Amino acid sequence: MYVVRTDEDRSPRFGFIVSKQVGVAVTRNTVRRRLKAISAAALPDVRRGTDIVIRALPSAAGAEFDHLQAEVVKGLRRRAA
C-alpha cells in the first residue's frame, strides 16, 4: 500500500495494481472488484486529500473476502487515517 497525503480539499482517491502474477484476467478482475468494494466501505475513515495505491500480491487471489478486508483496513489505519 502506497499513501500520499496532500493538502487538497477533495475526497480520497484509490488506485489498484493487480499484476499478471496474481492470476488470469478473471482472477485479477475479481481481486480488483473486491478491493474496490473494500475501499468504498473504508472511504469515510480516510483523510481528505489522500491518494492511495493498493498493490495486490499473488496471495490475494486465494484470500477470502473477510481476510482481504481485514488486511486492507489494517493498512489504511496505519497509513491513511
Rosetta blueprint (number, residue, H / E / L):
1 M L
2 Y E
3 V E
4 V E
5 R E
6 T L
7 D L
8 E L
9 D L
10 R L
11 S L
12 P L
13 R E
14 F E
15 G E
16 F E
17 I E
18 V E
19 S L
20 K H
21 Q H
22 V H
23 G L
24 V L
25 A H
26 V H
27 T H
28 R H
29 N H
30 T H
31 V H
32 R H
33 R H
34 R H
35 L H
36 K H
37 A H
38 I H
39 S H
40 A H
41 A H
42 A H
43 L H
44 P H
45 D H
46 V L
47 R L
48 R L
49 G L
50 T E
51 D E
52 I E
53 V E
54 I E
55 R E
56 A E
57 L L
58 P H
59 S H
60 A H
61 A H
62 G H
63 A L
64 E L
65 F H
66 D H
67 H H
68 L H
69 Q H
70 A H
71 E H
72 V H
73 V H
74 K H
75 G H
76 L H
77 R H
78 R H
79 R H
80 A L
81 A L
